[in-house]
Amino acid sequence: MDRPIQGRSLPRWLIPAVIVAALVAAGVWFATRDYSTTFTLDGQRIRTDTVTTGTYEDYIPLRAIVEPGRSVYLDAIEGGRVERLLVEEGVIVSQGQPLLELSNTTLQLDVIGREAEVSEQLNNLRNTELAIEQNRLSLKSDLVEIDYQMVRLGRLVKRYKELEGKEFISRNEYEDAVDELDYWSKKRELTLASQAQDERIRIAQMQQLRASVSQLEQNLILARSNLDNLLVVAPRGGLLSSFNAEVGESKARGERLGQIDDVDRFKATALVNEFYLNRVRVGQQARLELDGKAYTLELSKIYPEVAGAQFEVDLRFVDDAPKNIRRGQTLQLRLILGDTAEQATLLSNGAFLNDTGGAWVFALNPDRSVATRREVQLGRRNPNQIEVISGLLPGDEVITSSYSSFINVDRLFIDR
């Protein structure tokens, strides 16, 4: 006969103990786990460089354009129609040499009108002078008549006085002669005052008329000089360039006709990245190698405007410029930013810098089989070299090609 078998239950303390042991084992496993990511790379696809100690030259490359040292622009002072071209573009011209002849009918008619106006004013001036002179002569004639009458009456009064005292004439005749003499005396005073007043008015009128005529003559001279400006001449000697004019073409006032370049002096114009705006200054030197010869240029002007993340600078040749350079020619320059070359720990510039920003690099182990990520601090840089401040030592080998394919890994295995 069967009988039921009762199972044996586990101790209550065993289950918590198993859970605690499992948690401890999991913690140990996670603590000892290697979280680093790896990547296997073909050694033929990378470029490397060894950190060295050498001379660091702080410079930036510039692509400069040759420009004349000085240019004078030719603008049409007066507009008009092109009648004659007296020279061709690209020739050497001398100061004062005629270049171009324009015609302007409106300007010519304006000069004729001003000449007629001046002539009319001159006639008015002569007529006024004649009238004033006639009036002055009339006043003098009146004064002569008055003086005559006063002399005559003066003698008559003196004679009448004697006769009246002897009672040869009546008292009334004597008094009439005295009154007439007094009349002519007062009339003389009034005539003298009128003559003085007329003289002042005459002087003022003459001054005003002469000033008006002088102003008209000055305007006429200016109009004639504008007419002379229809013949365009070279303001200075040099190479005539950008001479843009054709016979029969109309040119507006102020329109650019061309320019005259100084063929004895040249300068170089270049664009610099705005990153160097605070490091570039007037007086810095640039080096040029052309046809096996070295030339030195000096930064002479910095234009403050920034356009397209670049600003413009002018450089002049310290000594003689190369004899075979031409306007518009491209020159490859090296603008020296530092005063002197210095000893530094150096690494070649490479594409890795764009990927890491200079914060870290992949450094190879001695047998070049593994590259590990290493934090670094980089300093100044030029197109060829980078200054290493910390994180690398001379002799360390670094991958300098692009990291874009493995930028998120910590260790590279190099497949050789």
C-alpha positions in Angstrom: 0.0 0.0 0.0 1.4 3.4 -1.1 1.9 6.2 1.2 2.6 9.9 0.3 6.2 11.2 0.6 6.5 14.7 1.9 9.1 16.9 0.2 11.9 18.7 2.1 11.6 22.5 1.9 14.7 24.7 1.4 16.0 26.8 4.2 14.6 30.4 4.2 18.1 32.0 4.4 19.3 30.3 1.2 17.3 32.4 -1.4 18.5 35.8 -0.1 22.1 34.4 0.0 21.8 33.3 -3.7 20.5 36.7 -4.8 23.3 38.6 -3.0 25.9 36.3 -4.5 24.5 36.9 -8.0 24.6 40.7 -7.5 28.2 40.5 -6.3 29.2 38.4 -9.3 27.5 40.8 -11.6 29.2 43.9 -10.0 32.6 42.2 -10.3 31.9 41.4 -14.0 30.8 44.9 -14.9 33.7 46.4 -12.9 36.3 44.4 -14.7 34.7 44.6 -18.2 36.8 46.6 -20.9 34.5 49.2 -22.4 37.0 50.5 -24.9 36.0 50.2 -28.6 38.5 49.0 -31.2 38.9 49.2 -35.0 41.2 47.3 -37.3 42.8 49.5 -39.9 44.8 48.8 -43.0 48.3 50.3 -42.4 48.6 51.3 -46.1 45.7 53.7 -45.7 47.2 56.0 -43.0 49.9 58.6 -42.9 52.1 59.0 -39.9 54.7 61.4 -38.6 57.2 61.4 -35.8 57.3 64.1 -33.2 60.6 66.0 -33.4 62.4 69.0 -31.9 63.2 71.7 -34.4 62.9 75.3 -35.4 59.4 76.6 -35.6 58.7 79.4 -38.1 55.4 81.2 -37.5 54.1 82.2 -40.9 51.0 81.9 -43.1 51.0 81.4 -46.9 49.5 84.2 -49.0 48.4 84.1 -52.6 49.0 87.7 -53.7 48.2 89.6 -56.9 50.7 92.1 -58.4 49.3 95.6 -58.6 50.9 98.9 -59.6 52.4 100.8 -56.7 50.3 103.8 -57.6 47.5 104.4 -60.1 45.9 107.5 -61.4 42.3 107.2 -62.6 41.0 109.0 -65.7 37.4 110.2 -65.3 35.4 112.3 -67.7 35.3 115.8 -66.1 32.7 116.8 -68.7 30.5 114.4 -70.6 30.3 114.3 -74.3 30.7 112.3 -77.5 34.0 110.7 -78.3 35.4 112.4 -81.4 39.0 111.2 -81.6 41.2 108.6 -79.9 44.7 109.9 -79.8 46.4 106.9 -78.1 45.9 103.2 -77.7 45.6 101.1 -74.5 48.8 99.6 -73.2 51.2 102.4 -74.3 53.5 104.5 -72.1 52.2 108.1 -72.0 53.9 111.3 -70.6 52.4 113.9 -68.4 50.1 116.3 -70.3 49.9 114.1 -73.4 46.4 114.3 -75.1 44.6 111.0 -74.9 41.0 111.6 -76.0 38.9 114.3 -77.5 35.2 114.8 -76.7 32.5 117.1 -78.1 29.6 118.7 -76.2 27.3 121.0 -78.0 25.4 122.0 -74.9 28.6 123.1 -73.2 29.7 125.1 -76.2 26.4 126.9 -76.3 26.7 127.6 -72.6 30.1 129.3 -73.1 28.7 131.4 -76.0 25.8 132.5 -73.8 28.1 133.4 -70.9 30.3 135.4 -73.3 27.3 137.4 -74.5 26.2 138.0 -70.9 29.7 139.4 -70.0 29.6 141.6 -73.1 26.2 143.0 -72.1 27.3 143.7 -68.6 30.5 145.4 -69.8 28.3 147.7 -72.0 26.1 148.5 -69.0 29.1 149.3 -67.0 30.4 151.7 -69.7 27.0 153.4 -70.0 26.7 153.8 -66.3 30.2 155.3 -66.1 29.3 157.7 -68.9 26.1 158.8 -67.2 27.8 159.2 -63.8 30.6 161.2 -65.5 28.1 163.5 -67.3 26.3 164.1 -64.0 29.6 164.9 -62.3 30.5 167.4 -65.0 27.0 168.9 -64.8 27.4 169.4 -61.0 30.8 171.0 -61.6 29.3 173.3 -64.2 26.6 174.3 -61.7 29.3 175.0 -59.1 31.2 177.2 -61.5 28.1 179.2 -62.3 27.4 179.6 -58.6 30.9 180.7 -57.9 30.7 183.2 -60.7 27.4 184.6 -59.4 28.8 184.8 -55.8 31.9 186.7 -57.0 29.8 189.1 -59.1 27.3 189.7 -56.3 30.0 190.1 -53.8 31.4 193.0 -55.7 27.9 194.4 -56.3 27.0 194.3 -52.6 30.3 196.0 -51.7 29.6 198.8 -54.3 25.9 199.1 -53.3 26.9 199.4 -49.7 29.1 202.5 -50.4 26.4 204.0 -52.7 23.6 203.3 -50.2 25.7 205.1 -47.5 25.9 208.2 -49.8 22.2 207.7 -50.6 22.9 207.3 -54.3 20.7 204.1 -54.3 17.8 203.1 -52.3 18.0 200.8 -49.3 15.8 198.3 -51.1 18.3 197.8 -54.0 21.1 197.2 -51.5 19.1 194.6 -49.6 18.1 192.8 -52.8 21.7 192.4 -53.7 22.6 191.1 -50.2 19.7 188.6 -50.3 20.7 187.3 -53.8 24.3 186.8 -52.6 23.0 184.8 -49.6 20.8 182.7 -51.9 23.8 181.8 -54.1 25.9 181.0 -51.1 23.3 178.6 -49.7 22.8 177.1 -53.2 26.6 176.5 -53.3 26.4 174.6 -50.0 23.6 172.4 -51.3 25.4 171.8 -54.6 28.5 170.7 -52.7 26.4 168.3 -50.5 24.7 166.9 -53.6 28.0 166.5 -55.4 29.4 164.6 -52.4 26.3 162.4 -52.2 26.5 161.7 -55.9 30.1 160.8 -55.6 29.5 158.3 -52.9 26.6 156.7 -54.9 28.9 156.7 -58.0 31.7 154.9 -56.2 29.2 152.3 -54.8 27.6 151.7 -58.2 31.0 151.4 -59.9 32.2 148.9 -57.3 29.0 146.8 -57.7 29.2 146.8 -61.4 32.9 146.0 -61.5 32.3 143.1 -59.0 29.5 141.8 -61.2 31.6 142.0 -64.3 34.5 140.3 -62.5 32.2 137.5 -61.4 30.9 137.0 -64.9 34.4 136.9 -66.2 35.4 134.3 -63.7 32.3 132.2 -64.7 33.3 132.6 -68.3 36.9 131.4 -67.5 35.4 128.4 -65.7 33.1 127.6 -68.6 36.0 127.9 -71.0 38.1 125.6 -68.8 35.2 123.1 -68.8 35.3 123.4 -72.6 39.1 122.7 -72.4 38.3 119.6 -70.3 36.8 118.0 -73.4 40.4 117.2 -74.4 41.4 114.5 -71.9 45.2 114.6 -71.2 47.4 112.4 -69.0 47.7 113.9 -65.5 51.0 112.0 -65.0 53.3 109.6 -67.0 52.9 105.9 -66.9 51.3 102.9 -68.5 47.8 103.6 -69.9 45.5 100.7 -69.0 41.8 99.9 -68.9 41.3 102.5 -71.6 37.7 102.0 -72.5 36.4 104.4 -75.2 35.3 104.1 -78.9 34.7 106.8 -81.5 31.1 107.9 -81.5 30.4 106.6 -78.0 28.8 109.0 -75.4 30.5 109.4 -72.1 28.7 110.8 -69.0 30.3 113.3 -66.6 32.4 111.4 -64.0 32.5 108.2 -66.0 35.7 106.1 -65.7 37.8 106.2 -68.9 40.9 104.3 -67.8 43.9 104.6 -65.5 47.6 105.3 -65.7 49.8 102.9 -63.7 53.2 103.5 -62.3 55.5 101.1 -64.1 58.4 101.7 -61.8 56.9 100.5 -58.6 54.7 97.5 -57.8 52.8 96.2 -54.7 51.2 92.9 -53.9 47.6 92.6 -52.7 46.4 89.5 -50.8 43.4 88.2 -48.8 44.0 86.9 -45.3 41.7 84.7 -43.2 40.0 86.6 -40.5 41.4 84.1 -37.9 44.7 86.1 -38.2 43.2 89.5 -37.9 44.7 90.2 -34.5 48.1 88.8 -35.4 48.7 90.6 -38.6 50.2 94.1 -38.3 51.8 96.7 -40.5 55.6 96.3 -40.8 55.6 92.4 -40.9 57.7 90.9 -43.6 56.9 88.4 -46.3 59.2 86.1 -48.3 59.0 85.5 -52.0 61.0 83.1 -54.1 60.8 83.7 -57.8 63.1 82.4 -60.6 65.5 81.1 -58.0 65.9 84.5 -56.2 64.6 85.6 -52.8 62.7 88.8 -52.3 61.4 90.6 -49.2 58.2 92.4 -48.9 56.7 94.5 -46.1 53.1 94.7 -45.1 52.2 98.3 -45.7 48.4 98.6 -45.3 45.6 96.6 -43.6 42.1 97.2 -44.8 39.6 96.9 -41.9 36.7 95.6 -43.9 36.1 91.8 -43.5 34.1 90.1 -46.3 33.7 86.4 -46.9 35.7 85.7 -43.7 38.7 87.4 -45.2 40.4 90.9 -45.1 42.7 92.5 -47.6 46.3 93.6 -47.1 48.9 95.5 -49.2 52.6 94.6 -49.3 55.4 96.6 -50.9 58.8 95.3 -52.0 61.5 96.3 -49.6 64.2 96.4 -52.3 63.8 96.3 -56.1 60.9 94.2 -57.4 61.5 91.4 -59.8 62.0 92.8 -63.3 59.8 90.4 -65.1 56.6 90.7 -63.0 53.5 92.1 -64.5 50.2 93.6 -63.3 47.7 90.8 -62.4 50.5 88.2 -61.9 50.0 85.7 -59.0 52.7 85.4 -56.3 53.1 82.8 -53.6 54.2 84.6 -50.4 55.0 83.5 -46.8 54.0 86.2 -44.3 56.1 85.9 -41.2 54.0 86.4 -38.1 56.7 85.8 -35.4 59.7 88.0 -35.0 62.2 85.2 -34.8 62.3 81.4 -35.3 62.1 79.4 -32.1 63.0 75.9 -31.0 59.9 73.8 -30.3 58.5 70.3 -30.2 56.9 69.8 -33.7 54.4 67.6 -35.4 53.5 67.7 -39.1 50.2 69.3 -40.0 47.6 66.9 -41.3 43.9 66.2 -41.8 43.5 64.8 -38.3 43.5 68.4 -37.0 40.1 69.1 -38.6 38.6 65.9 -36.9 39.9 66.4 -33.4 40.4 70.1 -33.2 43.8 69.5 -31.7 42.5 68.0 -28.5 43.7 64.4 -29.0 45.6 62.2 -31.4 46.2 58.5 -32.1 49.7 57.6 -31.0 51.4 54.4 -32.2 53.1 51.9 -29.9 56.8 51.1 -30.7 56.1 48.2 -33.0 53.4 50.2 -34.9 50.8 47.5 -34.3 48.4 49.4 -32.1 47.4 53.1 -31.9 45.8 54.5 -28.8 43.9 57.7 -28.2 46.0 60.3 -26.3 45.0 63.7 -25.0 47.3 66.5 -26.2 47.7 70.2 -26.1 48.7 71.9 -29.4 49.9 75.5 -29.9 50.8 77.5 -32.9 50.5 76.1 -36.4 51.6 76.9 -39.9 50.7 75.1 -43.1 53.4 72.5 -42.5 54.0 72.2 -38.7 52.1 72.3 -35.4 53.7 73.2 -32.1 53.2 70.5 -29.4 52.8 71.9 -25.9 52.0 68.7 -24.0 50.9 65.1 -24.4 53.6 64.0 -26.8 57.4 63.6 -26.7 60.0 63.7 -29.4 60.1 60.3 -31.0 56.4 59.5 -30.6 54.8 58.5 -33.8 51.3 59.9 -34.6 48.7 59.2 -37.2 48.3 62.5 -39.1 45.8 61.4 -41.8 42.0 61.8 -41.4 40.2 60.2 -38.4 36.8 60.5 -39.9 36.3 56.7 -40.3 37.2 55.8 -36.8 36.7 59.0 -34.8 34.6 57.3 -32.1 37.0 54.5 -31.2 39.7 54.4 -28.5 42.1 51.9 -30.0 43.3 51.0 -33.5 44.8 47.7 -34.5 47.1 48.3 -37.5 46.9 45.5 -40.1 50.3 45.5 -41.8 
